[in-house]
Amino acid sequence: MGRERRPWAAAAVAAAVLLVVSCVAAAAPLQQQQHHERARISAGDAGGVLDDNPVGKLKVFVYEMPRKYNQMLLAKDSRCLHHMFAAEIFMHQFLLASAVRTLDPEEADWFYTPVYTTCDLTPQGFPLPFRAPRIMRSAIKYVATTWPYWNRTEGANHFFLTPHDFGACFHYQEERAMERGILPLLRRATLVQTFGQRNHVCLQDGSITIPPYANPHKMQAHLINPGTPRSIFVYFRGLFYDMGNDPEGGYYARGARASVWENFKDNPLFDISTEHPSTYYEDMQRAIFCLCPLGWAPWSPRLVEAVVFGCIPVIIADDIVLPFADAIPWEEISVFVAERDVPRLDSILTSIPLEDILRKQRLLAGASVKQALLFHQPARPGDAFDQVLNGLARKLPHGKGVFLEPGEKVLDWDAGLESDLKPW
């Protein structure tokens, strides 16, 4: 009997939450903005973002690479500028004009190789996984044979952008990514990547996890009145099954998305669908909770979109390593639900006290949290570019084991899958 009554009880609680949140938003938007600012200032570590200026803390030397590694790939397919892997392109553009850039490699703390491994696309717009490791190996070989700096450390003072689904494992299917493993030549380098999952073969110690690229200008164009009531309790648009690769739904998203659909497709509290309406961004701004479940990888642009639009992220991805976790108070602005607990999503979300919901919303309203997740063009203080640089600065000074003795070798140039060793 209690199980039968639970959806009605949940609906009543949710309706009360919606009513209060809507009244607060509609009645006093100006006061709410003032409260948002006070909350951000008074919350201290709970609501702030590390906004240190990285200038003066590190110097980066940008290798000048043949155009075939970057600009020619971009010219071939401009979709690279708009997909969720585009951080590698904009990071390159940012560093060329950044005050941390040095033209003297002898004074550099870090070396950056601008290679666009996600810009070699299939007709459907997905990065070609079998070509990416070949592109990267070719770029590293060029750097190692053109300048002396790689060979002094075998990449230990170099960083690379690897925004594939599973980072430097260079594949979008987890099983294949784990079989391949991280490209051996990158084992000593620092990887700046979207993928992050604890105790995973594709996450290297010392990696810096970044957000996927979400177009700031596009989102800005869809902002609505901040006083608009949040009349949607739970919102999600996306795939629940990958019918082409996993029609049963047990492998894709480890079954979590399929569980969301099977349990809540008829629940009035859940506005979920595979359709992607033109009002997608506006709808997120009308929602209290936005589901951010894993897909093929633990991360997706929904996490960034939810934060930008003040919708409390409901993160469903066990052991996820979140972007800039040392700078952004994820525990304070999000709700975490274990994958096994998806069937209880309704009771979990409706049991969250109203004061906790309002507090999370106040923290999400702070400009610093949104700024930290966006790759702005032009760059802005405290944005994702600054967060990457601060992450690199916090890894300085380099340890004693970084520089090798003359003639000393650590990496095996012949290691890796045979298919990855083919020339590019």
Solvent accessible surface area in square Angstrom, and as a share of the most:
residue,aa,sasa,rsa
1,M,163,0.73
2,G,45,0.43
3,R,191,0.70
4,E,121,0.54
5,R,145,0.53
6,R,80,0.29
7,P,63,0.39
8,W,200,0.70
9,A,56,0.44
10,A,5,0.04
11,A,29,0.22
12,A,64,0.50
13,V,66,0.38
14,A,0,0.00
15,A,57,0.44
16,A,55,0.42
17,V,11,0.06
18,L,35,0.17
19,L,118,0.59
20,V,54,0.31
21,V,4,0.02
22,S,21,0.14
23,C,70,0.42
24,V,58,0.33
25,A,6,0.04
26,A,62,0.48
27,A,86,0.67
28,A,25,0.19
29,P,48,0.30
30,L,119,0.59
31,Q,102,0.45
32,Q,31,0.14
33,Q,81,0.36
34,Q,88,0.39
35,H,87,0.39
36,H,30,0.14
37,E,76,0.34
38,R,126,0.46
39,A,19,0.14
40,R,74,0.27
41,I,124,0.63
42,S,92,0.59
43,A,26,0.20
44,G,43,0.41
45,D,142,0.74
46,A,25,0.19
47,G,1,0.01
48,G,27,0.26
49,V,15,0.09
50,L,77,0.38
51,D,101,0.52
52,D,68,0.35
53,N,99,0.51
54,P,1,0.01
55,V,77,0.44
56,G,78,0.75
57,K,94,0.40
58,L,5,0.02
59,K,91,0.39
60,V,0,0.00
61,F,24,0.10
62,V,8,0.05
63,Y,2,0.01
64,E,146,0.65
65,M,18,0.08
66,P,46,0.29
67,R,147,0.54
68,K,87,0.37
69,Y,6,0.02
70,N,5,0.03
71,Q,56,0.25
72,M,113,0.51
73,L,11,0.06
74,L,23,0.12
75,A,85,0.66
76,K,151,0.64
77,D,26,0.13
78,S,69,0.44
79,R,98,0.36
80,C,0,0.00
81,L,50,0.25
82,H,130,0.58
83,H,31,0.14
84,M,65,0.29
85,F,13,0.05
86,A,0,0.00
87,A,0,0.00
88,E,1,0.00
89,I,1,0.00
90,F,19,0.08
91,M,0,0.00
92,H,15,0.07
93,Q,79,0.35
94,F,32,0.14
95,L,0,0.00
96,L,77,0.38
97,A,93,0.72
98,S,17,0.11
99,A,79,0.61
100,V,3,0.02
101,R,84,0.31
102,T,10,0.06
103,L,137,0.68
104,D,66,0.34
105,P,25,0.16
106,E,111,0.50
107,E,84,0.37
108,A,18,0.14
109,D,43,0.22
110,W,3,0.01
111,F,5,0.02
112,Y,2,0.01
113,T,2,0.01
114,P,1,0.01
115,V,6,0.03
116,Y,0,0.00
117,T,1,0.00
118,T,1,0.00
119,C,1,0.00
120,D,2,0.01
121,L,20,0.10
122,T,25,0.15
123,P,117,0.74
124,Q,130,0.58
125,G,16,0.16
126,F,125,0.52
127,P,11,0.07
128,L,35,0.17
129,P,17,0.11
130,F,97,0.40
131,R,72,0.26
132,A,0,0.00
133,P,0,0.00
134,R,41,0.15
135,I,0,0.00
136,M,0,0.00
137,R,41,0.15
138,S,25,0.16
139,A,0,0.00
140,I,1,0.00
141,K,125,0.53
142,Y,71,0.27
143,V,1,0.01
144,A,10,0.07
145,T,105,0.61
146,T,68,0.39
147,W,51,0.18
148,P,65,0.41
149,Y,19,0.07
150,W,3,0.01
151,N,65,0.33
152,R,103,0.38
153,T,0,0.00
154,E,4,0.02
155,G,0,0.00
156,A,14,0.11
157,N,7,0.04
158,H,0,0.00
159,F,0,0.00
160,F,1,0.01
161,L,5,0.03
162,T,0,0.00
163,P,0,0.00
164,H,7,0.03
165,D,21,0.11
166,F,1,0.00
167,G,0,0.00
168,A,0,0.00
169,C,0,0.00
170,F,0,0.00
171,H,14,0.06
172,Y,86,0.33
173,Q,41,0.18
174,E,30,0.14
175,E,104,0.47
176,R,123,0.45
177,A,0,0.00
178,M,89,0.40
179,E,112,0.50
180,R,32,0.12
181,G,10,0.10
182,I,2,0.01
183,L,3,0.02
184,P,29,0.18
185,L,1,0.00
186,L,0,0.00
187,R,118,0.43
188,R,59,0.22
189,A,6,0.05
190,T,10,0.06
191,L,0,0.00
192,V,0,0.00
193,Q,0,0.00
194,T,3,0.02
195,F,0,0.00
196,G,1,0.01
197,Q,22,0.10
198,R,123,0.45
199,N,155,0.79
200,H,17,0.08
201,V,77,0.44
202,C,0,0.00
203,L,44,0.22
204,Q,22,0.10
205,D,142,0.74
206,G,43,0.41
207,S,25,0.16
208,I,19,0.10
209,T,11,0.07
210,I,1,0.00
211,P,0,0.00
212,P,2,0.01
213,Y,8,0.03
214,A,10,0.08
215,N,43,0.22
216,P,8,0.05
217,H,103,0.46
218,K,110,0.47
219,M,2,0.01
220,Q,121,0.54
221,A,84,0.65
222,H,53,0.24
223,L,89,0.44
224,I,41,0.21
225,N,103,0.53
226,P,91,0.57
227,G,10,0.09
228,T,34,0.20
229,P,54,0.34
230,R,37,0.14
231,S,71,0.46
232,I,28,0.14
233,F,5,0.02
234,V,0,0.00
235,Y,3,0.01
236,F,4,0.02
237,R,28,0.10
238,G,13,0.12
239,L,93,0.46
240,F,4,0.02
241,Y,50,0.19
242,D,18,0.09
243,M,129,0.58
244,G,74,0.71
245,N,87,0.45
246,D,15,0.08
247,P,74,0.46
248,E,153,0.69
249,G,2,0.02
250,G,58,0.55
251,Y,97,0.37
252,Y,10,0.04
253,A,2,0.01
254,R,93,0.34
255,G,18,0.17
256,A,3,0.02
257,R,11,0.04
258,A,13,0.10
259,S,25,0.16
260,V,1,0.01
261,W,75,0.26
262,E,96,0.43
263,N,70,0.36
264,F,5,0.02
265,K,87,0.37
266,D,126,0.66
267,N,23,0.12
268,P,124,0.78
269,L,17,0.08
270,F,12,0.05
271,D,49,0.25
272,I,17,0.09
273,S,24,0.15
274,T,82,0.48
275,E,127,0.57
276,H,128,0.57
277,P,42,0.27
278,S,105,0.68
279,T,63,0.36
280,Y,15,0.06
281,Y,23,0.09
282,E,32,0.14
283,D,21,0.11
284,M,4,0.02
285,Q,15,0.07
286,R,78,0.29
287,A,0,0.00
288,I,0,0.00
289,F,0,0.00
290,C,2,0.01
291,L,2,0.01
292,C,9,0.05
293,P,3,0.02
294,L,4,0.02
295,G,7,0.07
296,W,48,0.17
297,A,5,0.04
298,P,6,0.04
299,W,22,0.08
300,S,14,0.09
301,P,29,0.18
302,R,39,0.14
303,L,10,0.05
304,V,0,0.00
305,E,16,0.07
306,A,0,0.00
307,V,0,0.00
308,V,16,0.09
309,F,6,0.02
310,G,10,0.10
311,C,0,0.00
312,I,0,0.00
313,P,0,0.00
314,V,0,0.00
315,I,4,0.02
316,I,0,0.00
317,A,6,0.05
318,D,53,0.27
319,D,69,0.36
320,I,16,0.08
321,V,35,0.20
322,L,12,0.06
323,P,7,0.04
324,F,10,0.04
325,A,63,0.49
326,D,88,0.46
327,A,6,0.05
328,I,5,0.03
329,P,20,0.12
330,W,12,0.04
331,E,130,0.58
332,E,52,0.23
333,I,0,0.00
334,S,3,0.02
335,V,16,0.09
336,F,81,0.34
337,V,7,0.04
338,A,28,0.21
339,E,25,0.11
340,R,199,0.72
341,D,30,0.15
342,V,0,0.00
343,P,59,0.37
344,R,112,0.41
345,L,0,0.00
346,D,6,0.03
347,S,28,0.18
348,I,34,0.17
349,L,1,0.00
350,T,12,0.07
351,S,83,0.53
352,I,26,0.13
353,P,64,0.40
354,L,50,0.25
355,E,116,0.52
356,D,57,0.30
357,I,1,0.00
358,L,34,0.17
359,R,83,0.30
360,K,27,0.11
361,Q,19,0.08
362,R,80,0.29
363,L,3,0.02
364,L,0,0.00
365,A,33,0.25
366,G,1,0.01
367,A,69,0.53
368,S,26,0.16
369,V,0,0.00
370,K,45,0.19
371,Q,42,0.19
372,A,0,0.00
373,L,2,0.01
374,L,13,0.06
375,F,1,0.00
376,H,11,0.05
377,Q,49,0.22
378,P,120,0.75
379,A,45,0.35
380,R,117,0.43
381,P,119,0.75
382,G,11,0.11
383,D,0,0.00
384,A,0,0.00
385,F,3,0.01
386,D,21,0.11
387,Q,2,0.01
388,V,1,0.00
389,L,1,0.01
390,N,3,0.02
391,G,10,0.10
392,L,0,0.00
393,A,14,0.11
394,R,107,0.39
395,K,69,0.29
396,L,39,0.20
397,P,125,0.79
398,H,43,0.19
399,G,48,0.46
400,K,205,0.87
401,G,60,0.58
402,V,19,0.11
403,F,118,0.49
404,L,27,0.13
405,E,123,0.55
406,P,133,0.84
407,G,73,0.71
408,E,75,0.33
409,K,135,0.57
410,V,80,0.46
411,L,23,0.11
412,D,82,0.43
413,W,77,0.27
414,D,114,0.59
415,A,33,0.26
416,G,43,0.41
417,L,77,0.38
418,E,142,0.63
419,S,43,0.28
420,D,3,0.02
421,L,61,0.31
422,K,105,0.44
423,P,124,0.78
424,W,72,0.25
